[in-house]
């Protein structure tokens, strides 16, 4: 664009480097107010990004005022007159007080409902734009292989197809049709962050290039090529000795040259300085800045740390000014796409969480819940039940209903930043019988001082419901979330011990889990009658859970991650190679307790009459896979039908089974529908021995299932010949549901 070139040519090197730098909002505040003196000091040459105005100030109206004042300063009192990009977190909602808080992403993945994801991020987009924010640091596109990792809750799970499909819809909803009315989405963490050594955050990742490309990079590739993702954030870790923050192969060769990415690359917070302080590949912060910029990081977040040294690097001739210009051009291009040069946004009334937005949050919460066990159909609760004993730390503490990047959990607030009733409150409002309540224990502490009271209250109820799990956030009491990695996947604290004692009473016992990672439930699985996995459902947690267990809603969620039987089994993700599944331990097999794609309903579904046509195709063609689905139960429900494919024999070792399509089908009792998948041969491509993307000839087995471990129908087709590809263009199968 000529206008960008004109601006770029007018800037001094100091002003150019300022466009690649950022400032954290707290650095501009003094004595509780925005400081003119600090702005003159830190923003005199302009600034590229302003970070966390809303997440760090705690007051929406004050934050909006700050944003306008900063933009006014930049456009009126600096020579360059270039506005800044404001960014905020938006993983499960705009991260500010009173904004709608949706389920954490592992819960949204459990909906297997991409259209619901897009509706959710469309709401987030409108709320953020209204507040004068331009970029969101989401979605997390990491494939989660190790449940010990505390950030599993932020992901869409363990499967590259599911993560790609949900991530694609997240980006489309957040960015909208036009960035002048949208929010720049930021795919992170580039790349392979979800399989770190020992499940510890930021630790090295051990993967080969084939797995990197066919598994870990796939969701990013989909979002760049298909959803026009406009920002990427690097991962903290290193792969085979090369930190992602200075990997030219990742950030330039693959991202820009292969995928034609046009947006900006932003560093994860402090990732550039970590090249010096942690990875030790840079002797000082100046060297760290040089490595990161050359590799392809355009913006250093969250504050001026290393990139200010680029000025001296250019003046000394150590790097060319053209490298700085390359990054500045991208930043200016993004600002034009966002419409930032069109003037400061007018003051808008920022009221969040309307009735419609809360209704959507409720629908998301309901669909995110997964029924894992339902012995003797104990759920939904019999309407004749006259009393319940409610035990557990999650009944009267709504703080526990939010994920780590929800405003409440992120800031460690004791009181929820958005209206949120507790489960106990909702039971008191809606349950018509007697309620006997005891907290019983804390989430994390091993203290058993409340056990006696819990057991006494449990004796009084006809049925016992235990609600517990984990606490997400960054505080001492929290057990999951960023930086909260765990060696032990059992319920934290003394929760398991209390559940075992409650089971000795011989009464029906229902377990409600509110947590962020797959847990090891082996020792309590047979002691409870029902298990309801809720993840962190957000502001409508209580209403959603109550309505599910009482039958007002029918559970429809399916697991996006496998649940291990023991922490020592890890990894247990479903698409491991065949030999990994076959090999056993001395005392245990290698299969999960609950597999990927698993989830029960209150109704039943029948699959029949698989048809595959044609039975032989060219590598450029599609195959049609159809079958009938019938609701043979008594409830209206939704079944998530899953299409898996396996190549019978291949030139390299491939995953034992791979998801290649899914659809959430709503169906009434007695109703029968026809489901048709159109599967392009291209989405079966993989990197062959010569590292060329290849559609390989041969026989393929088709599996239609209710989960990865519950295959209902099988069939076969053949690809006639192999074909080398220059790059992926198709990523998803298409599906049609035909009512009969």
N, C-alpha and C positions, 0 to 999 in steps of 0.2 A: 504493500500500500504506500502510495506517495506521501501521504500525510505522516505515516510512521517514520519514513525515511527522513522527512523534513525535520521532525522533532528530534530524531536520533542525531542528526548532523548538528543540531543546535546545542546539544548537551556537552558539558565538560566531563572529564573522566570521573570527577567526584559525583556529579549528578547521575551519571550512568550507573555507577556502583550503588548509589542510593536506591535505584530502581530494583536492584537485586538483593536488597536488604529489607529487614523487617523490624518492627518495634512491638514489644508487648505492652498492652495498654497500661499496666501498673507502672511502667517506667515513665509514663507521662503524667502521673498523678502525684500531687503533693498536698498533704493536709486534707485529703479527701476530695480534692478538686483537680480538674485538669489544669496543669500549670503552663502558662504562656512561656515562662522562662525555659522549661524543659522542652517544650515544642520547638522553640528557637534553637535550642542546643542540638536536639536529636533529629529534627525534621528540616533543618536549614537547606539541605540539598534535595529535599524530597524524600520519599520512602516508597518501596514497592508494596509492602504488606503491613497491615495493622492487625495484630493477633488478639483474639479473645476479648473483645470489648464487652460482650454480653456475659460470657462465662466467668469473667474475673471481677466484674463490678457489682453483680447481685442486684441491680436495679434497672429494669428495662428502660424507663423514661430517661434516667440519667445516662445510660449507655447510648441511647439514641441521640441525646444531646451531645455527648462526647464525639460520636461518629460525625455528626454534622459540623461541629467545631473544628475537628481535625481536617476534614475535607475542605472546609472554608480556608483554613490556614494554608494548606497545600496549594490550593488553586489561586489564592490571592496574595500570599506573603512569601512565596518562594519564587525564584527566578524561573524554574522549569514549569511551574503551574500544572503539574501532573497529579491527578487524584490517586488515592491508594485503593488497593483491594483490601476489603475487610473479610476476615475469615472466622469461622466458628465451627465447633463440633456439631454433628447432626446425626449421629449413628442411630439413635432411637427417638429422634425428635430434635428440634432446634434446642441447643443446650443453653437455655435461659429459664429464669423463673416464669411460671405460669404457662409456658408453651406446652402443647400437647405432648405427652410422653407415651410413646408406643412401646410394644414389646421389644426386648433386646433382640439382636439379629438372629441368634440361634433359634429363638422362638418364631421369628418371621420365616426362617427357613423351614420350620416344622409345618407351616401352612401349606407348603408346596403350591403357593398361589401367587404367581408373578403379577397378576393384575392387581392384587391387594397391595403388593409392594409398591407398585407404581402409584396407586392412589395415596398411599402413605407419604411417599416422597413428594408428591404434588402438593400435599398440605404443608410439608416442611418447607418446600420451595417458596410458597406464598407467604408463610410466616417470616422467613428469613429476609426475603426481598422487602417486605413491609418494614422490617427493622433496619434496612440499609446495609445488609450483609450480602456479600457477593460470591463467597466460596465456602463450600462445606468440606470438611476433612473426612469424607466417607465416599464410597463404601469400602469396607474391609473385604478384599478379594482373596484373602489367604485360604488355602486348603488346610483344614485342621486334621492332622494325623495323630496328634498326641494329646489326650485329654488332661494330662498333667499341666499343660500350658494354661495359664490363667486367662488368656484372651480367647479361648475357644468360644466363649459367649458372644464375642464380637463378630464371629464369622457366620457364613452360611453353611458350614459343615465340612464333611470330608470328601465330597465327590466333586470333581471338576465340572461335570455337566450341570449339576444342580447349582453350584456356586456361580457358574457362568450365566445361567438363565435368570437367577434371582438378581445377580449383580447388574445385568443388562437392564432389567426393569427398574432397579433402584436408580441407575444413572438417567434413564429416560424421564422418570418422574421428577428428579431433582433439577436437571438441566432444562427441561421443557423443550418446546419447539424452537425457541429463540432465546439466546443467552441474554439479550437485553431485558428479558423478563424472567430469566432463569438464574440458577445458582450453579457455578462451576463445581462439578463433582470431582472428588480426588480419590482415585483408586490407590489402595495401599494394602500391604506394604510390599513394594517391588524389590525382590520377589522371593517366594518360598519361605516366608516368615513363620508359617504354621507347622513346621517340622524341625524345630530347633533341638539341638543336642540336650537330651535329658528333659525336654519339655520346658526348658528354662528360657524366659524371654530374652531376646537379643543374642543368644548363644549361637555358635556356628551351625550351619545347615549342611548336612552331608547328602548330596544328591548329584547324580550324573546329568549331563546335558540333555539326554533323551527324556528323562523324567522331568527335568526342569521345563522343557519345552512342551511336552505332551500333557503334563499335569499342572504344574504350578503356574506357568505363564498363561495357560489357556484362558482363564477368566479375564485377565488383563487384555489379551488379544481380542477377545470377543467385544469387550467394552470400548476399546479403541476403534476397532474396525466397524462395528455395528451400531454402537450407541454414541459415537463421537465423543467419548470421554475426553475432557479437556484439561485434566490435571492428573499427575502421577506423583506419589510420595515414595521415596526410597525406603527400603528396610534397613534396620540397624546392623544386621548381622553380616558375616562374610560367608562366601561360598568358595570352597577350595582355595582359601587364602586371600581372596579378593573381596574387600568390603563393598557392599552394594552401593554405598555412597560415592565410591570412586570407580565404579565399574563402567568403563566406556562401552564395553560389549553390551551390557544391559541397557544403559540409559541413552545410548546413541545408536549403536549398530542395530540392535533388535528393535528398540522402541521407535526410533525415528527413521532409520534407513529401511528396515524391513516392513514395519507396520505403518509408516507414513504419519506418525503422530505429530499433530500441529500445536498442541497445547504447551503448558508449562510443567516443569518438574520442580517440585518443592521438596526441601529436605525435611525428614522427620526431625522433631525438636532436638536440637544439639547434635544431630548426626554428623554434621561437618566437623565440628570440634572433636568428636569422638575418633576421627581419623588420626588425630594426634594423641588424645588422652587415653583411649582404650585400645584401638587397633594397632597403634604405633607404626603406621605406615607413613606418617608425616612427622617431621622433626619439630614442627611448631604450627601455630594456627595459620600462618601465612602459607606454608606448604600445604596444609589441609585445604585452604581455600582454592589454591591452584589445582589440586587434584580433583576436587569436587566440580569446579567450573568446567574444566576440560572434559571430564566424564559426561557432563550434561545436566548438572543441577543448576537450575536457573535462579531459584530464590532460596536464601538461607533463612530458616525459621528456628526459633520464634523471635529472636532479637539480634541486634548487631553483635556478632561474635568473631567471625573469621573473615567475612567478605569485605569488610572495610579495608583489609590489607591488599585487596586487588588493585587499589589505586597505585600503591608503590610498586607492585609487580609490573604494572603497565609502564609506569614512568621509568623503571630500571631496565625495561626491555626484556624481562624474564618471560612475560607472556604478551601475546599480541593483543592490541586493543580490539581487533576484529572478533576475538573470542568473547570479550565482554559485550560487544555490539550484538553478537548472535543471541545471547541471552536476553539483553535489554529489548531487542526487537520482539521476542516472544512475549515478554511481559507487557509491552505496549500493545501488541496485537490482541492479547487477552483483554486488556482494559477497553479497547475499542469494541471488541465483541460484546462486552458487558454493558456498553453504553455509558461508561463513566465520563467520557468527554462531552456528554450531552447536558451536563449541569448537575448540581447537587439535588438529590431527591427532595421533593417537598415533604414537609412534616405530615405524617400520617398517624392516625389514631391506632396504636398498637394494642389491640385486645386479642388475646389468644384463647384457644380452647373453647371454641363455640360448641353448641349442641351437636352440630353435624360432625365436627372434628372429633368430639368425644364418642359419638356413635361409631365412627370409623375405628377409633382406638379400641373400643369394646369388641368390634367384629374381628380385628386383628388378634386380640387377646384370646377370644373364643377359639379361633381357628389354629392358634399356636399350641394349644394344649393337646398332649398325647396321652392316651389311655394305654398303659403298659400291661396292666393285669386287671382282671375282673372275674375273680373266682365265684362260681355259682351265680353270676349276674347280680352281684350285690349292688352294683350301680346300674341305673340311677337309684337313689335311695327310695325305699318304699315309703309311700305317703302315709302309711299307718304308723310309722316310727314316731313315738311321742317324746323321746328324749335323746340327746346326743352329748357325748363328752368331747369337748374340743381341747386338744392338748398340743402344745408345741410353740416354739418361739416366733413362728410366722403368723400366728392368728391375730395378735394385737399390735403388730409393728409394721405398718405399711412402708417404712423405710426399706424393708427387705425386698420390696417388689420391683426394684429398679436396678438396671445394669450399670456398669461402671462409667459409661459416658452419658447417662441420664444426669440432669442437673443435680438432683437430690443426692444421688450416690457419689457423683464426682466431687462435689464440694463437701461431702461428709456431713450433710445436714441431718439433724435429728428429726426435724419436722419437714414433711414433704413440700416441695416448692410448687406443687400443683395439687388440686383437690384430689384426694385419694382416700377412700374408705378402707378400713381394715376388714379382714375376713370376719372377725368377731362382730364388728358393727353390722355387717350385712346379714350374718346369721341372726342377730337379734332383731333385725328389721323384717326378715323374710321367713324365718323358720317358725313354725307355729307350735312347736313343742317346747319342752324344758331344755335349757342349755346349762351345762356344767363346764366351766372353763378353768384351765390351769396352764400357765406358761410351761411348766415342767423343767425346762432347761434353757440355756442360752445357745446361740448358734455355735460359738467357738469354744467357750470355756468347758472344762471337764468337770465342773462343779455339779454335784448331784443333790444339792440341798433342797431342791424343789421336787424331787422324785416322789416323796411321800404324799405331798399334796396332789400331784398329778395322778397317782394311782388311786387315791381316795376319790377324786372327782371322776376318774374313769369307771370306777365301780358303779357310779350312780346312773350312767347313761346306758341306753340299750345298745348303742353303737359308738365306737371310738373313732375319732378322726384326728390324725396327727398331721400337723402342718409344719414342716421344717425345711432344711436345705442348707443354703449358703448365704453369705452376705457379700455383696459386690461393692468394690470401691478401693480406696487408697489408704484407709485408716488401719489402726492396729487390730480392730475387731473384725476386719474384713478378711475373707478367705478365698475370694476369687476375683478376677479382673486383671487389669494390666499390672504386672509385677507380683501377682499373687499365684505363683506356680506352686504345685503341691506334689510331694512324693507319694502321698497316700490319697486314694480316691474314695475312701469311705466317707460317710456323712461326718462332718467335723464335730468336734466337741464330744459331748456325751449323748448325742441324739440317738445313735444306734443302740446304746445300752438301755435307754429309756424305752425305745420301741420294743426291744426284746422283753422287758419287764411287763409292758402293757399287753403283749401277746399272751403272757401267762395267765391273764384273767379269763381267757376262753371266750371273749366277746368278738364280734365282727370288728375288724380293724382296717381302716382305710388310710393310706399314706399319700399325702399331698406334698410334692417336691417343688420347691421354689429355689432354683439353682442355676448355675451358669455353665457347668461342664457335665459330661457323662459321669455318673457315680457308680462305684462298685456296691451293688445291693445284694450280693450273693448270700450273706449271712441273715438278711432279714426278708429276702424275697418270699420264702415259704412260710414266714410268720405273719404275713399280712394278706388280706383278702383282695385288696385293690391297690394299684399304684397309679397315681395321676401325675405325669410329668408336666410342669407348668412353665419351666424356665423362669425368666423375669418378665412378667406380662405387662408391667407398666401401670398406668393410672387406673385402668379398669380391671385390675387383678381380681379384686374381691367379687365383683358382680359376675365376671366370666367364670371363675371357679365354682361359685355357688350354683350358677345356672347349669353348668356341666354336670355336677354331681347330683343335682336334683332332677335332671332330665328335661329342663327347659330348653337346653341345647344338647345336641348330639356331638360327641367328640369326633374330630375328623383329621387331626394332625398325625403326621408320620415322622419318625426320627430322621434327622439329617446327619446323624453321627451314630456310631455303634457304641453300645455300653459293654465294657469289659467285665469279666467275672472276677478278675484280680488285677491289681496294678502291675504285677509282673508279666502280664500277657502283652502289654502294649508293644507295638501297635496292633489293633484289631480291625482297622478299617476294612470295609467289605471287599474292595477290589484288589486286595493283595494278590501276589502271584500264587499259583496253585500249590506249590511246595510249601509256602508259608502257612497255608491253611491246613495242610496234611500233617506237618510235623507237630508232635505233642511234647508237653513237658512230662516230668516224672509223675506228677500228681494231678495234672490238669491238661485238658486239650487246649486248642488255640481259638476256639469259637467264642463269639461274644455271648453275653447273657441276653441282650436285645440287639438285633441286627439293624443295619441301615435300612430305612424305608418302612420300618415296623410301626404299627399303631392299630389299636382296636377301635371298634365302633359299638354302638348299642344295637345296630342292625347287622344283617349279613348280606354278602354279595356272592353271586355265582358268575363265574367266567365260563364261556363256551365258544365253540365253533371258530377256532383260529383259521384264518386264511392268509396266505402269503402269495403275492403275485407282482411281477412274474417270478418264477423260481430261479431265473438266471438273468443277470443284468450286466451292462457295461459299467465301467467305473465312473462314467459321467451321468448315470441314470439313478432313478429312485426305485425303491421297493415299497409296495403298499402292504401294510400289516393290519388286518382287521379282526375283530372278535365281538362277541356279545357280552354285555354286562347286565345283570339283573339284580334288583334289590329283593331278596327273598325273606327279609325280616319284617318287623312291625314298625320301624321308625323311618322317617324321612332322613336320609343321610348323604354323606359325600364320601366317595371312594377315590383314593389316589391310585390310579392305574399306572404301572411302571413298566417301561420297555427296556429290557436289557439285551445286550448282544455279546457273543463270544465267538472269536475266530477259532475254528477247531485245531488247525495247525498253522503256524506262522514262522517267518524267517527269524524273528527274535521272540523272546519271552514276553508275552503280553499279559495284562491283568486277567484274572480268572473270569471276570464278568464286569461289564461296564454299562452304566445307565446311559441310554441314548434317547430317552423321551419319557414324558409323564403328562398326566392330565388329571385335574381334580373334577370328578363327575358328580354332580348333584342329581339324586335320583329318589323317587318316591317308592314306598312299599308296593311291590307287585309290578313296578315299571321295568321295562327292558329297553336298552339302547344299544346301538352299534357304535363302536369306537374304531376309528381309522387313523393309523399313524402313516405318514409319508416320510420314509427314512432315506435321505440322500446318502449314496455310497461315500460321498466326500467326508462325512463326519466320522467315518471309520478309519480315516487316514492316521498314520503314525510315522514317526521318524525311524527309518529302517537302519540296517547296519552301517550304511554309508552316510547316515545322518541326513538323508534326503526325505522330505515329506512324501509318503507313498500310500496310495490305495492299493492294497495287495490282493491279487487274485486268490480264489480259494473258497472253501465252504464256511459259512457263518451260521451260527445257531441263534435263533430268536427266542427270547423268553419273556413272557408276559406274567407279571407277578403283583401280589399285594405287598410284597417287600422283597429285598434282595435274597431272602432265605425262604420265601414262600412263593415259588413259581407255580402258576396255575396252568399255563399253556406253553407248549414248545413247538418250534418248527424250524425250517432251514431255507436258506437261499444261497446262491452262488454268484460271485463276481467273476466274470469271464477272464479278465486279464489285468495285469498290474499297470499302474499309471503313476509317474512321478509328477509332483505338483510344485509350483513355485511359491505357493502360500495358500493359507486357508481363506476361503470365501464364504462357505456355508458352515454353520455351527450347530444348528438345531433341527430336529425333526418337526414336522407340522402335524397337527392333530385335529380331527373333526369328530364331534359327537352327534350322531344322527338319532333323533327320536323315532320310535317305531309306532 
